Amino acid sequence: AKMEIFGEVGVDFVAGPTEIVVLADERARPELVALDMLSQVEHGSHARAILITTSEKLLSETATELKGKIRELFQDEPRGSEAEKSCYLVKVEELEEGVELVNLLAPEHLEIITEDFTGLVSKIKNAGAIFLGSESPVCLGDYVMGTNHILPTQGNARFASPLGVYDFIKCTNIVFSNYKSNRKLERLVEIISEAEGLPIHYQSLKRRGGSASE
């Protein structure tokens, strides 16, 4: 719908498909990690869920949980095989390495399930929405927590923010100059207009009247 009206009225941005990254240490519960991942990939085949962890045990047990939950919850539906293909498990040596990977991925949703999640969150530069601790699943933000859930996806969190009031504020630039200012800027305008091959831009400033006393 947004694509249909884009250019006719203002739209925030076209978001999707959904994605989640879980950054976790050995304290995370594999069952909950698997459920949080699957809660996002159930949106469809283009969704993406990634676990990034320092724990080989968590990685292995989450893989087992994913397989079991897919069989249990999708019950041989085509979405089950799609969900399995949408889940990725990544082992890192240190959580700082995981943070670097998160900032590179710039996910729509990020869950941090670690002992020191408050220390790690200050290092996250690129994420649409961040959920802290094992009791803060993405579904809270999806449905009831009040944070806006129109979020940048596909790495756009590198430069975009969640939808907010500021997206509905329309501004206009206003310019006022005078003779003295124009004379100081004239050479710069000349150089740029020459470089662009647009000499009348410069002439429109050069031909302006006035005196140095103005």
C-alpha positions, -999 to +999 in steps of 0.1 A: +000+000+000+028+024+008+045+017-025+012+026-043+009+060-028+046+069-025+052+102-043+016+113-039+018+116-001+045+112+025+053+078+038+078+068+065+095+039+048+088+005+033+099-020+059+102-058+058+107-087+059+111-091+096+143-102+113+157-109+147+192-114+161+197-129+195+231-121+212+235-145+241+259-162+264+257-195+282+230-182+306+203-181+279+177-209+278+178-228+245+141-233+245+133-196+248+159-186+223+144-211+198+109-198+204+120-161+200+137-170+167+107-189+154+082-162+165+098-140+138+104-165+110+067-176+113+060-143+094+071-160+062+099-174+041+118-141+037+121-136+075+155-142+091+165-153+126+201-154+138+216-166+171+251-152+179+267-167+210+299-175+227+285-208+240+290-240+220+265-257+244+238-231+238+244-233+200+240-271+200+210-272+223+193-243+204+197-262+172+180-292+188+152-271+202+147-255+168+142-288+151+118-300+177+098-268+179+095-267+141+080-302+141+058-294+170+045-260+161+044-261+123+032-298+121+046-305+087+032-274+071+053-259+043+061-230+066+081-255+087+108-261+061+108-224+053+114-216+090+143-240+092+160-224+063+155-189+078+174-197+111+212-193+114+235-201+144+268-183+147+296-190+172+319-162+183+349-162+206+340-131+225+308-111+230+326-080+217+330-099+184+292-106+185+286-069+190+307-061+159+286-086+140+254-071+153+264-036+142+273-049+108+239-067+104+220-038+118+189-060+126+154-049+130+151-067+164+179-074+187+176-095+219+206-093+243+204-123+267+237-120+286+249-115+322+259-079+315+233-068+290+234-032+302+271-030+294+267-044+260+237-023+249+259+009+251+281-007+224+252-014+200+252+013+173+229-003+147+195-019+157+159-010+152+147-021+186+167-037+215+152-061+240+172-066+272+173-097+293+157-131+291+123-117+302+120-092+273+110-111+241+103-093+209+066-102+211+062-076+238+073-049+214+052-064+186+020-062+206+019-044+239+049-025+252+042+009+235+075+013+216+067+020+180+071-012+160+075+002+125+112-005+124+140-003+098+148-037+083+174-052+059+203-034+075+186+000+072+191+005+110+226+017+100+211+050+091+173+049+099+153+050+131+120+036+143+089+056+132+083+085+155+065+118+159+095+135+141+086+117+109+053+137+107+069+171+111+072+191+079+098+218+077+106+246+053+141+263+048+142+301+048+171+321+033+178+358+039+210+374+026+223+409+018+249+426-004+279+421+019+271+384+024+266+379-013+300+395-022+317+372+003+301+341-012+303+352-048+336+334-056+323+301-041+292+303-062+313+310-093+335+280-087+307+256-081+286+269-110+316+265-133+322+230-121+286+220-127+284+238-161+256+261-149+270+296-154+237+314-151+236+304-114+266+326-109+253+354-131+221+356-110+242+365-080+269+386-097+243+409-114+225+418-081+227+454-073+233+471-040+263+488-024+288+478+001+271+500+027+240+478+026 
